[in-house]
Amino acid sequence: MSELVQCHSGFRYADRPVSFLWESNKYKITRIIQEGKTEGGLSFTVATKSDSVFRLLYDECNDQWLIYPAGHLE
């Protein structure tokens, strides 16, 4: 499994992301704003302790995370 994103795993892997590594910085997730399924996996929009917002996409077939910055909470 990818080390970029640490997740709480319950019924399945990646039930709920709790932290992630982006640009050599570790971010703790304080809130999941939105979650859903994509054609190839899972999608989470999350807020961090610094109120930054990121999209985390998990490709289940390739066991790979993609991380995109999405701005700041207002």
Rosetta blueprint (number, residue, H / E / L):
1 M L
2 S L
3 E L
4 L L
5 V E
6 Q E
7 C E
8 H E
9 S L
10 G L
11 F L
12 R L
13 Y L
14 A L
15 D L
16 R E
17 P E
18 V E
19 S E
20 F E
21 L E
22 W E
23 E L
24 S L
25 N E
26 K E
27 Y E
28 K E
29 I E
30 T E
31 R E
32 I E
33 I E
34 Q E
35 E E
36 G E
37 K E
38 T L
39 E L
40 G L
41 G E
42 L E
43 S E
44 F E
45 T E
46 V E
47 A E
48 T E
49 K L
50 S L
51 D L
52 S E
53 V E
54 F E
55 R E
56 L E
57 L E
58 Y E
59 D E
60 E L
61 C L
62 N L
63 D L
64 Q E
65 W E
66 L E
67 I E
68 Y E
69 P E
70 A E
71 G E
72 H E
73 L L
74 E L
